[in-house]
Amino acid sequence: MTGSNKTERTARDYIDKLILTSDPLRPKWNRENFIFRKEPKWNYMDSCIIRALLMYSRKRPELTGYAVRFVNSYVTPDGRIPTAVKEDFNLDNICGGRNLLALSDITGDKRYIAAAESLIRQLDEQPRLSCGSFWHKSIYPDQMWLDGAYMALPFLAAYGIYTGDSAYTRDALAQLKNIRSIMRDDKTGLYYHGYCETRDKCWCDSETGLSPNFWLRANGWLCAGLADIYEITGDSSCAEMLAELLTSLQACQTGDGMLLQLPALPELGGNYPETSGTLLFAYAAMKAHRLGAASAEIAASARLALNTVTSRFISYVGDVPVLRNICLMAGLGGIDDRDGSAEYYLSERRVENDAKGIAPYLMAAAEASLSE
């Protein structure tokens, strides 16, 4: 079986054996809920899975039915999202906005555009840095994290296109420029995980305000966000930013195409090939090539990465695929005073079959099928 056929079969098994068999209020892919015994609520991990499922619905329209059932478990008929609290100003909660726009188009149900508008109202009031970029969350004041480039900015751009209000789209593109000017390292071309404007957190440099390391998945979120925003807007500066980041990450790949948890530190003991960030790179690189923003060589590196994840990091338990080497979570500061050191990132828990790995796998597999 060729690599692409094996990937397609594995993606199909994930959809049929794990996603479609999941109770929307207890999804099997949400490892954080199981590990920390969290109550079900609107969150970015589930939203990423539903987005990946909607990508596959182009070939399998029946998958839309599950997406509707899942989202309707969290969105009321009048378009409220009771478990998404606006005053948290949590950019992660914005991630599902594009699913709402898609389902509005597919079904015509007005609840979805009403829910999308509630997310826009959050962004309208979201606290910002002096440069104009969003705070990541209210509990992380004065901070910009790379994750937000995927969680919020593609929806912001898409909402502007959807409604014809170009101010939202311009805002998203302006925030991308802020990320590049503030968070990019000129030497490696990679991006620091976080930036604190007040420069007073335990993890940030007192002069630059930047965190000390390049975390793979944060760079992967940025890649995926850039690829999606370029597809939405066709903006040339977005394409250039995407191409240069993909090239920088390609330079960090190991011989089999994988990327490490700390991609710029290949000699560091304990550093390991991390699958979720590798898959976000693969997704973004294949999409960038399809859209004309990256070279065939970059796309080939992406396909190698995807095939390696499939062959080396996925095994089966019964008829269900199991993806390994997923960093469960990583952040900066907070109640645990996470310091952003290399030792910190390598200490975070690794898990199997978490949405943060499964969703990028399905996204990359869907993009691979479009690129063949």
DRENKEVEX-296226 format. One record per residue (C-alpha): residue number from 1; residue in one letter; x, y, z. Coordinates in steps of 0.02 Angstrom, whole numbers, plus 50000, padded with zeros to 5 digits. Each point is the difference from the previous one (the first is absolute). Example, Ala and Ser with C-alpha at 12.3 -4.5 7.8 and 13.67 -1.06 7.14 Angstrom:
+------+------+-------+-------+-------+
| romi | fike |    c1 |    c2 |    c3 |
+------+------+-------+-------+-------+
|    1 |    A | 50615 | 49775 | 50390 |
|    2 |    S | 50069 | 50172 | 49967 |
+------+------+-------+-------+-------+
END
This chain:
+------+------+-------+-------+-------+
| romi | fike |    c1 |    c2 |    c3 |
+------+------+-------+-------+-------+
|    1 |    M | 50000 | 50000 | 50000 |
|    2 |    T | 50071 | 50170 | 49952 |
|    3 |    G | 50025 | 50136 | 50130 |
|    4 |    S | 49856 | 50103 | 49934 |
|    5 |    N | 49881 | 49851 | 49998 |
|    6 |    K | 50049 | 49953 | 50178 |
|    7 |    T | 49972 | 50178 | 50058 |
|    8 |    E | 49830 | 50007 | 49915 |
|    9 |    R | 49948 | 49835 | 50080 |
|   10 |    T | 50060 | 50059 | 50171 |
|   11 |    A | 49905 | 50164 | 49983 |
|   12 |    R | 49843 | 49905 | 49952 |
|   13 |    D | 50020 | 49888 | 50152 |
|   14 |    Y | 50019 | 50150 | 50114 |
|   15 |    I | 49839 | 50073 | 49933 |
|   16 |    D | 49898 | 49841 | 50001 |
|   17 |    K | 50069 | 49913 | 50156 |
|   18 |    L | 50040 | 50144 | 50117 |
|   19 |    I | 49914 | 50161 | 49950 |
|   20 |    L | 49829 | 49940 | 49941 |
|   21 |    T | 49987 | 49882 | 50149 |
|   22 |    S | 50031 | 50141 | 50126 |
|   23 |    D | 49865 | 50076 | 50109 |
|   24 |    P | 50010 | 50188 | 49967 |
|   25 |    L | 49998 | 50031 | 50187 |
|   26 |    R | 50139 | 49873 | 50031 |
|   27 |    P | 50110 | 49997 | 49845 |
|   28 |    K | 50131 | 49864 | 50000 |
|   29 |    W | 50133 | 50116 | 49928 |
|   30 |    N | 49994 | 50129 | 50139 |
|   31 |    R | 50134 | 49931 | 50114 |
|   32 |    E | 50002 | 50154 | 50111 |
|   33 |    N | 49820 | 49970 | 50049 |
|   34 |    F | 50039 | 49820 | 50048 |
|   35 |    I | 50165 | 50033 | 50087 |
|   36 |    F | 49944 | 50152 | 50100 |
|   37 |    R | 49816 | 49949 | 50016 |
|   38 |    K | 49938 | 50159 | 49918 |
|   39 |    E | 49817 | 50031 | 49965 |
|   40 |    P | 49960 | 50012 | 49813 |
|   41 |    K | 50003 | 50175 | 49929 |
|   42 |    W | 50031 | 50094 | 49838 |
|   43 |    N | 50187 | 49987 | 49966 |
|   44 |    Y | 50130 | 50011 | 49863 |
|   45 |    M | 50049 | 49816 | 50001 |
|   46 |    D | 49826 | 49940 | 49955 |
|   47 |    S | 49984 | 50144 | 49876 |
|   48 |    C | 50158 | 49941 | 49911 |
|   49 |    I | 49929 | 49825 | 49982 |
|   50 |    I | 49837 | 50066 | 49929 |
|   51 |    R | 50094 | 50111 | 49879 |
|   52 |    A | 50099 | 49849 | 49939 |
|   53 |    L | 49838 | 49902 | 49982 |
|   54 |    L | 49924 | 50140 | 49896 |
|   55 |    M | 50153 | 49992 | 49886 |
|   56 |    Y | 49961 | 49817 | 49970 |
|   57 |    S | 49816 | 50037 | 49971 |
|   58 |    R | 50048 | 50063 | 49827 |
|   59 |    K | 50021 | 49817 | 49954 |
|   60 |    R | 49878 | 49930 | 50128 |
|   61 |    P | 49854 | 50121 | 50019 |
|   62 |    E | 49919 | 49888 | 50130 |
|   63 |    L | 50134 | 50052 | 50126 |
|   64 |    T | 49914 | 50170 | 50013 |
|   65 |    G | 49863 | 49916 | 50101 |
|   66 |    Y | 50120 | 49956 | 50140 |
|   67 |    A | 50075 | 50175 | 49996 |
|   68 |    V | 49825 | 50073 | 50021 |
|   69 |    R | 49959 | 49881 | 50143 |
|   70 |    F | 50164 | 50039 | 50087 |
|   71 |    V | 49989 | 50190 | 49984 |
|   72 |    N | 49816 | 50000 | 50050 |
|   73 |    S | 50052 | 49919 | 50164 |
|   74 |    Y | 50088 | 50163 | 50043 |
|   75 |    V | 49901 | 50133 | 49906 |
|   76 |    T | 49820 | 50036 | 50049 |
|   77 |    P | 49861 | 50022 | 49869 |
|   78 |    D | 50010 | 50190 | 50025 |
|   79 |    G | 50187 | 50002 | 49967 |
|   80 |    R | 50073 | 50011 | 50175 |
|   81 |    I | 50155 | 49904 | 50053 |
|   82 |    P | 49969 | 49984 | 50188 |
|   83 |    T | 50170 | 49926 | 50044 |
|   84 |    A | 50099 | 50135 | 49906 |
|   85 |    V | 50012 | 50146 | 50120 |
|   86 |    K | 50036 | 50162 | 49908 |
|   87 |    E | 50082 | 50080 | 50150 |
|   88 |    D | 50135 | 49866 | 50001 |
|   89 |    F | 50061 | 50081 | 49837 |
|   90 |    N | 50071 | 49830 | 49956 |
|   91 |    L | 50061 | 49996 | 49819 |
|   92 |    D | 49990 | 49810 | 50003 |
|   93 |    N | 49810 | 50015 | 50005 |
|   94 |    I | 50002 | 50089 | 49832 |
|   95 |    C | 50072 | 49850 | 49908 |
|   96 |    G | 49829 | 49924 | 49964 |
|   97 |    G | 49938 | 50157 | 49915 |
|   98 |    R | 50043 | 49940 | 49826 |
|   99 |    N | 49899 | 49842 | 50030 |
|  100 |    L | 49851 | 50109 | 50042 |
|  101 |    L | 50018 | 50098 | 49837 |
|  102 |    A | 50015 | 49837 | 49902 |
|  103 |    L | 49847 | 49923 | 50083 |
|  104 |    S | 49901 | 50159 | 49972 |
|  105 |    D | 50035 | 49983 | 49814 |
|  106 |    I | 49965 | 49813 | 49996 |
|  107 |    T | 49840 | 49995 | 50102 |
|  108 |    G | 49928 | 50176 | 49997 |
|  109 |    D | 49967 | 49983 | 50187 |
|  110 |    K | 50009 | 50175 | 50074 |
|  111 |    R | 50070 | 49938 | 50165 |
|  112 |    Y | 50172 | 49986 | 49923 |
|  113 |    I | 50018 | 50178 | 49938 |
|  114 |    A | 49930 | 50061 | 50166 |
|  115 |    A | 50132 | 49898 | 50092 |
|  116 |    A | 50136 | 50065 | 49883 |
|  117 |    E | 49944 | 50177 | 50037 |
|  118 |    S | 50016 | 49966 | 50187 |
|  119 |    L | 50182 | 49953 | 49970 |
|  120 |    I | 50026 | 50158 | 49900 |
|  121 |    R | 49928 | 50101 | 50144 |
|  122 |    Q | 50134 | 49924 | 50110 |
|  123 |    L | 50135 | 50051 | 49877 |
|  124 |    D | 49925 | 50174 | 49987 |
|  125 |    E | 50033 | 50020 | 50186 |
|  126 |    Q | 50157 | 49893 | 50014 |
|  127 |    P | 50140 | 50091 | 50094 |
|  128 |    R | 50146 | 50044 | 49888 |
|  129 |    L | 50184 | 50040 | 50011 |
|  130 |    S | 50055 | 50176 | 49952 |
|  131 |    C | 50046 | 49934 | 49826 |
|  132 |    G | 49818 | 49946 | 49974 |
|  133 |    S | 50018 | 49813 | 50023 |
|  134 |    F | 49883 | 49901 | 50112 |
|  135 |    W | 50043 | 49943 | 50175 |
|  136 |    H | 49999 | 49810 | 49999 |
|  137 |    K | 49880 | 49987 | 50148 |
|  138 |    S | 49944 | 50111 | 50143 |
|  139 |    I | 50103 | 49890 | 50118 |
|  140 |    Y | 50154 | 50040 | 49894 |
|  141 |    P | 49996 | 50190 | 49998 |
|  142 |    D | 50113 | 50098 | 49882 |
|  143 |    Q | 50053 | 49839 | 49912 |
|  144 |    M | 49998 | 49941 | 49819 |
|  145 |    W | 50021 | 49813 | 49967 |
|  146 |    L | 50028 | 49922 | 49830 |
|  147 |    D | 49853 | 49882 | 50026 |
|  148 |    G | 49880 | 50145 | 49970 |
|  149 |    A | 50057 | 50011 | 49819 |
|  150 |    Y | 49900 | 49841 | 49970 |
|  151 |    M | 49868 | 50015 | 50136 |
|  152 |    A | 49932 | 50172 | 49956 |
|  153 |    L | 50076 | 50083 | 49848 |
|  154 |    P | 49933 | 49884 | 49862 |
|  155 |    F | 49823 | 50021 | 50068 |
|  156 |    L | 50024 | 50188 | 50011 |
|  157 |    A | 50056 | 50004 | 49818 |
|  158 |    A | 49862 | 49881 | 49943 |
|  159 |    Y | 49865 | 50098 | 50091 |
|  160 |    G | 50055 | 50157 | 49910 |
|  161 |    I | 49984 | 49911 | 49832 |
|  162 |    Y | 49836 | 49917 | 50050 |
|  163 |    T | 49916 | 50162 | 50052 |
|  164 |    G | 50087 | 50120 | 49882 |
|  165 |    D | 50072 | 50098 | 50146 |
|  166 |    S | 50180 | 50013 | 49943 |
|  167 |    A | 50057 | 50082 | 50163 |
|  168 |    Y | 50001 | 49828 | 50082 |
|  169 |    T | 50107 | 49926 | 49862 |
|  170 |    R | 50121 | 50147 | 50006 |
|  171 |    D | 50013 | 49979 | 50188 |
|  172 |    A | 50050 | 49817 | 49982 |
|  173 |    L | 50135 | 50042 | 49873 |
|  174 |    A | 50066 | 50143 | 50108 |
|  175 |    Q | 50015 | 49883 | 50148 |
|  176 |    L | 50100 | 49877 | 49895 |
|  177 |    K | 50121 | 50140 | 49959 |
|  178 |    N | 50017 | 50036 | 50186 |
|  179 |    I | 50041 | 49818 | 50033 |
|  180 |    R | 50137 | 50003 | 49868 |
|  181 |    S | 50077 | 50163 | 50057 |
|  182 |    I | 49999 | 49957 | 50186 |
|  183 |    M | 50014 | 49810 | 50017 |
|  184 |    R | 50108 | 49940 | 49854 |
|  185 |    D | 50182 | 49954 | 50031 |
|  186 |    D | 50106 | 50067 | 49856 |
|  187 |    K | 50134 | 49866 | 50020 |
|  188 |    T | 49891 | 49843 | 49991 |
|  189 |    G | 49844 | 50071 | 49920 |
|  190 |    L | 49898 | 49916 | 50138 |
|  191 |    Y | 49880 | 50087 | 50118 |
|  192 |    Y | 50006 | 50013 | 50189 |
|  193 |    H | 49850 | 49927 | 50089 |
|  194 |    G | 49949 | 50156 | 50095 |
|  195 |    Y | 50025 | 50187 | 50021 |
|  196 |    C | 49960 | 50106 | 50154 |
|  197 |    E | 49985 | 50186 | 49970 |
|  198 |    T | 50031 | 50045 | 50183 |
|  199 |    R | 50154 | 49885 | 50007 |
|  200 |    D | 49963 | 49951 | 50180 |
|  201 |    K | 49955 | 49816 | 49990 |
|  202 |    C | 50108 | 49857 | 50063 |
|  203 |    W | 50027 | 49933 | 49824 |
|  204 |    C | 50040 | 50156 | 49898 |
|  205 |    D | 50162 | 50089 | 49961 |
|  206 |    S | 50004 | 50165 | 50093 |
|  207 |    E | 50059 | 50093 | 49845 |
|  208 |    T | 49906 | 49917 | 49856 |
|  209 |    G | 49848 | 49933 | 50091 |
|  210 |    L | 50020 | 49836 | 49905 |
|  211 |    S | 49994 | 49823 | 50068 |
|  212 |    P | 50166 | 49906 | 49989 |
|  213 |    N | 49960 | 49858 | 49879 |
|  214 |    F | 49918 | 49948 | 49837 |
|  215 |    W | 49864 | 49874 | 50040 |
|  216 |    L | 49955 | 49892 | 49851 |
|  217 |    R | 49810 | 49997 | 50014 |
|  218 |    A | 49992 | 50189 | 50021 |
|  219 |    N | 50095 | 50018 | 49837 |
|  220 |    G | 49884 | 49869 | 49926 |
|  221 |    W | 49846 | 50098 | 50051 |
|  222 |    L | 50074 | 50153 | 49917 |
|  223 |    C | 50035 | 49901 | 49841 |
|  224 |    A | 49824 | 49933 | 49991 |
|  225 |    G | 49925 | 50170 | 50038 |
|  226 |    L | 50103 | 50083 | 49865 |
|  227 |    A | 49951 | 49867 | 49872 |
|  228 |    D | 49816 | 50019 | 50040 |
|  229 |    I | 50004 | 50190 | 50001 |
|  230 |    Y | 50090 | 50000 | 49833 |
|  231 |    E | 49865 | 49886 | 49930 |
|  232 |    I | 49866 | 50118 | 50069 |
|  233 |    T | 50078 | 50166 | 49947 |
|  234 |    G | 50130 | 49968 | 49865 |
|  235 |    D | 50110 | 50128 | 50087 |
|  236 |    S | 50178 | 49998 | 49931 |
|  237 |    S | 50085 | 50052 | 50162 |
|  238 |    C | 49915 | 49854 | 50087 |
|  239 |    A | 50065 | 49883 | 49864 |
|  240 |    E | 50177 | 50067 | 50022 |
|  241 |    M | 49994 | 49979 | 50188 |
|  242 |    L | 49937 | 49822 | 49979 |
|  243 |    A | 50132 | 49953 | 49872 |
|  244 |    E | 50144 | 50063 | 50106 |
|  245 |    L | 49937 | 49909 | 50156 |
|  246 |    L | 49976 | 49838 | 49905 |
|  247 |    T | 50179 | 50014 | 49934 |
|  248 |    S | 50066 | 50030 | 50176 |
|  249 |    L | 49908 | 49848 | 50068 |
|  250 |    Q | 50054 | 49893 | 49854 |
|  251 |    A | 50181 | 50038 | 50049 |
|  252 |    C | 49962 | 49925 | 50172 |
|  253 |    Q | 49928 | 49836 | 49936 |
|  254 |    T | 50087 | 49838 | 50044 |
|  255 |    G | 50046 | 49878 | 49863 |
|  256 |    D | 49830 | 49916 | 50005 |
|  257 |    G | 49906 | 50165 | 49991 |
|  258 |    M | 49954 | 50019 | 50182 |
|  259 |    L | 50015 | 50158 | 50104 |
|  260 |    L | 50054 | 50004 | 50182 |
|  261 |    Q | 49907 | 50070 | 50149 |
|  262 |    L | 50136 | 50134 | 50005 |
|  263 |    P | 50045 | 50008 | 49815 |
|  264 |    A | 50153 | 50113 | 50018 |
|  265 |    L | 50084 | 49888 | 50130 |
|  266 |    P | 50031 | 49832 | 49913 |
|  267 |    E | 50148 | 49954 | 50113 |
|  268 |    L | 49905 | 50027 | 50162 |
|  269 |    G | 49980 | 49840 | 50101 |
|  270 |    G | 49819 | 49948 | 50018 |
|  271 |    N | 49941 | 50099 | 49851 |
|  272 |    Y | 49879 | 49893 | 49899 |
|  273 |    P | 49903 | 49994 | 49835 |
|  274 |    E | 49832 | 50079 | 50040 |
|  275 |    T | 49856 | 49949 | 49887 |
|  276 |    S | 49871 | 50139 | 50018 |
|  277 |    G | 50118 | 50140 | 49950 |
|  278 |    T | 50075 | 49895 | 49860 |
|  279 |    L | 49825 | 49971 | 49931 |
|  280 |    L | 49953 | 50184 | 50008 |
|  281 |    F | 50157 | 50036 | 49898 |
|  282 |    A | 49952 | 49863 | 49876 |
|  283 |    Y | 49823 | 50067 | 49980 |
|  284 |    A | 50057 | 50178 | 49975 |
|  285 |    A | 50140 | 49955 | 49879 |
|  286 |    M | 49889 | 49896 | 49887 |
|  287 |    K | 49865 | 50133 | 50000 |
|  288 |    A | 50129 | 50136 | 49965 |
|  289 |    H | 50065 | 49903 | 49850 |
|  290 |    R | 49824 | 49970 | 49934 |
|  291 |    L | 49965 | 50186 | 50013 |
|  292 |    G | 50164 | 50048 | 49917 |
|  293 |    A | 50085 | 50068 | 50157 |
|  294 |    A | 50132 | 49864 | 50024 |
|  295 |    S | 50114 | 49894 | 49894 |
|  296 |    A | 49979 | 49819 | 49948 |
|  297 |    E | 50150 | 49961 | 50109 |
|  298 |    I | 49909 | 50066 | 50153 |
|  299 |    A | 49848 | 49896 | 49954 |
|  300 |    A | 50108 | 49845 | 49983 |
|  301 |    S | 50070 | 50032 | 50174 |
|  302 |    A | 49823 | 50011 | 50064 |
|  303 |    R | 49947 | 49836 | 49919 |
|  304 |    L | 50154 | 49916 | 50074 |
|  305 |    A | 49952 | 50063 | 50173 |
|  306 |    L | 49820 | 49940 | 49981 |
|  307 |    N | 50054 | 49828 | 49938 |
|  308 |    T | 50125 | 49983 | 50142 |
|  309 |    V | 49870 | 50042 | 50130 |
|  310 |    T | 49884 | 49870 | 49923 |
|  311 |    S | 50132 | 49863 | 49990 |
|  312 |    R | 50098 | 50032 | 50161 |
|  313 |    F | 49885 | 50085 | 50123 |
|  314 |    I | 49830 | 49921 | 49969 |
|  315 |    S | 49957 | 49822 | 50049 |
|  316 |    Y | 49833 | 49914 | 50019 |
|  317 |    V | 49911 | 49939 | 50155 |
|  318 |    G | 49866 | 49889 | 49928 |
|  319 |    D | 49928 | 50099 | 49854 |
|  320 |    V | 50040 | 50173 | 50072 |
|  321 |    P | 50159 | 50093 | 49953 |
|  322 |    V | 50105 | 50071 | 50142 |
|  323 |    L | 50112 | 50151 | 49971 |
|  324 |    R | 50147 | 50021 | 50121 |
|  325 |    N | 50122 | 50137 | 50050 |
|  326 |    I | 49873 | 50139 | 50021 |
|  327 |    C | 50047 | 50136 | 50124 |
|  328 |    L | 49841 | 50018 | 50102 |
|  329 |    M | 50022 | 50185 | 50038 |
|  330 |    A | 50129 | 50136 | 50027 |
|  331 |    G | 49985 | 50180 | 50053 |
|  332 |    L | 50084 | 50144 | 50088 |
|  333 |    G | 49979 | 50065 | 50176 |
|  334 |    G | 49834 | 49963 | 50083 |
|  335 |    I | 49977 | 49920 | 50170 |
|  336 |    D | 50146 | 49883 | 49969 |
|  337 |    D | 50121 | 50141 | 49951 |
|  338 |    R | 50048 | 49912 | 49839 |
|  339 |    D | 50166 | 50078 | 49954 |
|  340 |    G | 50012 | 49955 | 49815 |
|  341 |    S | 50168 | 49914 | 50025 |
|  342 |    A | 50053 | 49852 | 49894 |
|  343 |    E | 49985 | 49892 | 50155 |
|  344 |    Y | 49821 | 50058 | 50023 |
|  345 |    Y | 49945 | 49955 | 49823 |
|  346 |    L | 50081 | 49829 | 50013 |
|  347 |    S | 49915 | 49967 | 50167 |
|  348 |    E | 49823 | 50019 | 49935 |
|  349 |    R | 49898 | 49842 | 49985 |
|  350 |    R | 49996 | 49900 | 49838 |
|  351 |    V | 49836 | 49914 | 49957 |
|  352 |    E | 49916 | 49894 | 49868 |
|  353 |    N | 49849 | 50038 | 49891 |
|  354 |    D | 49972 | 50177 | 50058 |
|  355 |    A | 49907 | 50120 | 49887 |
|  356 |    K | 50152 | 50112 | 49985 |
|  357 |    G | 50082 | 49860 | 49901 |
|  358 |    I | 49850 | 49915 | 49918 |
|  359 |    A | 49927 | 50160 | 49927 |
|  360 |    P | 50162 | 50054 | 49913 |
|  361 |    Y | 50020 | 49821 | 49938 |
|  362 |    L | 49828 | 50006 | 49918 |
|  363 |    M | 50032 | 50176 | 49934 |
|  364 |    A | 50165 | 49946 | 49923 |
|  365 |    A | 49923 | 49841 | 49928 |
|  366 |    A | 49857 | 50100 | 49923 |
|  367 |    E | 50122 | 50124 | 49926 |
|  368 |    A | 50109 | 49859 | 49932 |
|  369 |    S | 49850 | 49929 | 49908 |
|  370 |    L | 49969 | 50171 | 49919 |
|  371 |    S | 50182 | 50017 | 49950 |
|  372 |    E | 50020 | 49833 | 49914 |
+------+------+-------+-------+-------+
END
